[in-house]
Amino acid sequence: MSVESWKVLFDWASVVLVGLTVIAGAGALVTGKILNDRQANGLKQFQLDLAAANDRASHADLKRVELQNRIVDIFGPRQLNPEQSARIAGRLAGLKGVKIDVYVLAVGNPYSADDSKDSERIARNVVRTLREAPAFIDAEGWLLEDCHGSGASNVIVSVRPPSSDADREIATRVIKALQPEIGTDAEISDQSPYCTKFSDLDGARPNKRKHDAAISVTIGRKINPLLTREMLEPVDQHEKP
């Protein structure tokens, strides 16, 4: 081949190489953009998945805490927190001045750390709650001894016979007020514990009258119910009557 032919060949080769270089550069830019978009979308999806996993973990932790709290409520010592006390007092509004005696049979609760004081502690809470506004009930607390075989479990509301319809209506209101907050028997009892020794429940605040109320609330030993699945489901406060 002549020098001129080689020159033409190399000129065309240069043109082809330049074209291939341009195509390769454009291809690199396009494919790079596609890869970057895919990586950005993948990172975004990863972040969304991570956030969802964190939300599920947080929800699981919350459910675990709620379950633990429910187990404590069911098997732990009885208590009335300020919110519960306020709800009870609100349900009893309109009973200002009604006399109610709160009796305690000093038996322990084996499921609490301080089992010998569980009944007395919750009884003092009940007395204080009944006295609070808007109830303003004339409530006094008594510690019962020498009860000659009398006993009580959980919380029992009684009326002294012969009882009037008004007394039974008030006793029913007391049951409905206490029941959502603390284990209370659903029926009115016509019998109170037969005991011969009564002393003030709260030594720091002596009772101002005798234990002569027609209506009484007896606090006995806490008896834990059989555990069911429904019991472990937290109850929303707005569902409480």
VENFENQUI-V121061 format. One record per residue. RES is the residue in three letters. PHI is phi in whole degrees, -180 to 180 (* if undefined). OMEGA is omega in whole degrees, -180 to 180 (999 if undefined). D_FIRST is the distance of its C-alpha to the first C-alpha in Angstrom with 1 decimal. Layout:
res-><RES,RES>
phi-><PHI,PHI>
omega-><OMEGA,OMEGA>
d_first-><D_FIRST,D_FIRST>
This chain:
res-><MET,SER,VAL,GLU,SER,TRP,LYS,VAL,LEU,PHE,ASP,TRP,ALA,SER,VAL,VAL,LEU,VAL,GLY,LEU,THR,VAL,ILE,ALA,GLY,ALA,GLY,ALA,LEU,VAL,THR,GLY,LYS,ILE,LEU,ASN,ASP,ARG,GLN,ALA,ASN,GLY,LEU,LYS,GLN,PHE,GLN,LEU,ASP,LEU,ALA,ALA,ALA,ASN,ASP,ARG,ALA,SER,HIS,ALA,ASP,LEU,LYS,ARG,VAL,GLU,LEU,GLN,ASN,ARG,ILE,VAL,ASP,ILE,PHE,GLY,PRO,ARG,GLN,LEU,ASN,PRO,GLU,GLN,SER,ALA,ARG,ILE,ALA,GLY,ARG,LEU,ALA,GLY,LEU,LYS,GLY,VAL,LYS,ILE,ASP,VAL,TYR,VAL,LEU,ALA,VAL,GLY,ASN,PRO,TYR,SER,ALA,ASP,ASP,SER,LYS,ASP,SER,GLU,ARG,ILE,ALA,ARG,ASN,VAL,VAL,ARG,THR,LEU,ARG,GLU,ALA,PRO,ALA,PHE,ILE,ASP,ALA,GLU,GLY,TRP,LEU,LEU,GLU,ASP,CYS,HIS,GLY,SER,GLY,ALA,SER,ASN,VAL,ILE,VAL,SER,VAL,ARG,PRO,PRO,SER,SER,ASP,ALA,ASP,ARG,GLU,ILE,ALA,THR,ARG,VAL,ILE,LYS,ALA,LEU,GLN,PRO,GLU,ILE,GLY,THR,ASP,ALA,GLU,ILE,SER,ASP,GLN,SER,PRO,TYR,CYS,THR,LYS,PHE,SER,ASP,LEU,ASP,GLY,ALA,ARG,PRO,ASN,LYS,ARG,LYS,HIS,ASP,ALA,ALA,ILE,SER,VAL,THR,ILE,GLY,ARG,LYS,ILE,ASN,PRO,LEU,LEU,THR,ARG,GLU,MET,LEU,GLU,PRO,VAL,ASP,GLN,HIS,GLU,LYS,PRO>
phi-><*,-82,-63,-64,-65,-61,-61,-63,-62,-68,-61,-66,-62,-63,-61,-62,-65,-62,-62,-63,-64,-63,-62,-63,-62,-63,-63,-64,-64,-66,-66,-64,-64,-62,-63,-63,-63,-63,-65,-65,-65,-64,-65,-63,-65,-61,-65,-65,-63,-66,-64,-65,-64,-65,-64,-64,-66,-64,-64,-64,-63,-64,-63,-65,-64,-61,-65,-60,-65,-64,-64,-63,-61,-77,-108,-85,-65,-73,-157,-128,-82,-56,-66,-64,-60,-65,-65,-63,-60,-65,-68,-100,-58,99,-104,-54,87,-65,-88,-137,-96,-110,-105,-129,-93,-75,-116,-91,-113,-67,-95,-111,-65,-112,-65,-74,-115,-61,-64,-66,-64,-70,-65,-63,-64,-66,-59,-62,-64,-64,-79,-72,-69,-90,-73,53,-84,-81,-108,-130,-114,-135,-98,-102,-136,52,-96,52,87,-69,-150,-156,-121,60,-123,-124,-104,-126,-122,-82,-74,-76,-100,-93,-62,-65,-63,-69,-66,-66,-60,-64,-63,-64,-60,-66,-75,-83,-56,-68,-107,-152,-59,-127,-61,-80,-109,-77,-95,-99,-131,-106,-57,-92,-132,-111,-125,-122,-137,-63,-66,-114,-64,-78,-137,-60,-65,-99,-152,-82,-84,-125,-72,-71,-117,-137,-120,-104,-101,-111,-64,-71,-111,-76,-77,-68,-75,-125,-62,-62,-67,-85,-85,-58,-97,-65,-61,-70,-86,-71,-70>
omega-><180,179,-180,180,178,179,179,-180,-179,177,178,178,179,179,180,-179,178,179,178,179,178,180,-180,178,179,178,179,179,-178,-179,177,179,179,179,179,178,179,179,179,178,178,179,179,179,177,179,177,179,180,179,179,178,178,178,179,179,179,179,179,177,179,179,179,178,178,179,177,179,179,180,177,179,-175,-172,-178,179,179,180,172,179,-177,180,178,180,180,179,179,-179,179,179,-178,179,-179,180,-178,177,178,-179,175,175,177,-177,178,169,-170,172,-171,175,-175,-178,178,-179,-179,-169,-177,-175,-175,-178,-180,-179,-178,177,177,177,180,179,-180,-179,-180,-179,-173,174,4,-178,-179,-180,177,-176,174,-177,-176,174,-174,175,-178,-172,170,176,178,178,179,177,179,-176,-178,176,-176,171,-179,178,-6,-175,177,176,180,179,-179,176,178,179,178,178,179,178,-178,179,-176,-168,-180,-173,-176,-176,-176,177,-174,-177,175,177,177,-178,172,179,178,-177,-178,-179,180,175,-178,179,-179,-179,180,178,-179,178,-176,-180,177,179,-175,-178,178,-179,180,174,-179,179,177,180,179,175,-178,-179,172,-176,175,180,-179,-179,-178,178,-179,178,177,-178,-178,178,179,-180,999>
d_first-><0.0,3.7,6.6,8.1,6.1,6.8,10.2,11.0,10.4,12.7,15.0,15.7,16.1,18.6,20.4,20.7,22.0,24.4,25.7,26.2,28.0,30.2,31.0,31.8,34.0,35.8,36.2,37.6,40.1,41.2,41.6,43.3,45.7,46.6,47.2,49.3,51.3,51.9,53.0,55.3,56.8,57.2,58.9,61.1,62.1,62.8,65.0,66.8,67.3,68.6,71.0,72.3,72.8,74.7,76.8,77.6,78.5,80.7,82.4,83.0,84.5,86.8,87.9,88.6,90.8,92.5,93.2,94.6,96.8,98.1,99.0,100.8,102.7,103.7,104.6,105.2,108.3,109.5,108.9,109.3,106.9,107.7,105.7,107.6,110.9,110.2,109.4,112.6,114.7,113.2,114.0,117.6,118.1,121.5,123.4,124.6,127.7,127.5,128.7,126.4,127.1,124.1,125.2,123.3,124.0,122.8,120.6,117.1,113.6,112.0,108.5,108.8,108.7,112.1,113.7,117.3,116.7,114.4,117.2,119.0,115.8,114.8,118.5,118.6,115.4,117.0,120.2,118.2,116.1,119.2,120.7,117.6,117.2,117.3,119.3,122.0,123.6,126.7,125.1,126.5,125.3,127.4,126.8,128.7,130.2,132.9,131.5,133.3,130.4,128.8,125.1,122.2,118.4,116.0,117.6,120.6,122.2,125.9,128.9,132.4,134.7,136.3,133.3,133.0,130.3,129.3,128.9,126.7,124.6,124.0,123.3,120.7,119.0,119.0,117.3,114.6,114.0,113.7,111.9,108.4,108.4,110.4,111.5,114.7,116.8,116.5,120.2,123.2,125.5,129.3,129.9,129.3,129.4,133.0,133.2,136.1,134.3,132.4,130.9,128.7,125.1,124.1,126.5,125.1,126.2,129.5,130.2,132.4,134.1,135.1,132.9,134.5,131.6,131.6,127.9,126.2,122.7,122.8,119.8,119.6,117.1,113.6,112.7,109.0,108.0,105.9,102.2,100.3,96.8,98.1,99.9,96.7,95.2,95.9,98.3,97.3,100.0,100.0,101.0,104.2,107.2>
